[in-house]
Amino acid sequence: MASSSVTPPQSPPPPRPNHAFRKLRGQRSPAEFAAAVRRAAREIGERVSCDARYIGRVESGEIRCPNYAYERVFLHMFPGRTLTDLGFVPRSAVRGRGARALEEMSFSAAENHSHAPEEPELPCESHDTHHRYENHEESDVRRRAFMTGGTATMAAVSLSPLPLGGTAEAVGQPGHRPGMSEAGMLEEAVRRIRLLDDRHGADGLYRRAATPLRTAYALLDAGTTRQSASDRLYSGAGELAISVGWLAHDSGRFDDARSHYAEALATARMAGDAALEAHAFCNTAFLARDAGRPREAVRTAQAAQRAARPLGSARLMSLLALREAGGWAGLADRAGCEQALARAQALYERGPAEIDPEWMNFYGEAELEGLEAQCWSMLGDWPRAARHARQAARLQDPHFLRNIALYKAELADDLARGGRPDEAAAAGMEVLDLLNEVQSSRIQTMLAGTARVLLPHRRASGVSTFLERHASLPRPA
């Protein structure tokens, strides 16, 4: 019998441990080394969500070469060394021709991208089919092109190749059981959504993010053969449900948000995941406050604190105290609000820790100030609210563009209601300048309220200009 001329597909080789990288870590624990990586990133203006799990993936060989952000950080940490010296394989060795051609087409755009916010880590070669890897590389290039493009509309486009795209088809194949590879892709989808939301707000992202969420729960239904993979899949699916819920929340779809948060809470309870439960309760409390259910906000924030207490993260407990403070403010309970705010401040001052959840990267001094500003605003103390909102905008990391717009919108509203229309108009104009990059129904609703308050002050300096420009904004569909 003549042999076939078609070469049968080869199984991907098992990962080869990265002993060189392990040697560089020395006596430090993976968590300690991850903290050093994050510090080095800040030194050069990069943002990476490096944790002990990522270090483990590198050392095990699962990540054969880092993405561009991590490459810059590692070469900064170990000057004079190459990626090969650090135990990685050359990028060209793990890329298909299609991916290289696409990158060459986008090279000029990528060259203009300097010191961008974190690119969520992607293994340069997944231990799956080569075709799937090429799709990952295409996603990476398209995301970099999006970052240089600078329009909020592109945010929706860049979500289309989320790393769960080919997974949905595989789930339905007989005998397919998801494992660590799918869990990693699920975690990557969560990071990608959060990154885009930080920069551009929720409105352009919500509907596209629903597709990977459906895939995530299909993965859970398919089952796994290993408990460790199951735990990661449940955690990832729950975090993705919260992220999609937040996109619904921030774009004014409160019923959808409530459903997604409830789904995440149910997932946390099924998996016995206290961290996920605390996160789901945290967002549910915030939603209850925004939806005009302040008593529910208080109760839910207190439930979040009960779930989070064994985790030992002071920063998480600080944020949850702020969620409770928002509920008390909504109830016009000044004493209850002040007590919760004092507790939040004291917990915050204990400082960050390695056990702080990854999703809390947004929670810094700026967010603390911004949430306190919202509390004083609800209590009608406009001057105090304006002071905290101004401080929040001043302190905010430029990466979190959506939050800068939010804090300045809060400031404009507080100034307007506090009888300072000219300053309010100036702050409002700064928010309007940011709306080319940020799409958030929450921010647009706040600006609309500010405009209504300023109408009687049309003759004040700058107010008419702000009102005219605000009136020219396209109305939400």
PyMOL commands that set and color helices and strands:
alter all, ss='L'
color gray80, all
select helices_A, chain A and resi 19-25+30-43+52-60+68-77+91-94+97-105+107-111+130-149+153-159+167-171+180-200+206-222+227-250+254-271+274-290+294-311+314-330+334-348+358-362+365-378+382-395+401-417+421-434+441-457+463-471
alter helices_A, ss='H'
color red, helices_A
deselect
rebuild
show_as cartoon
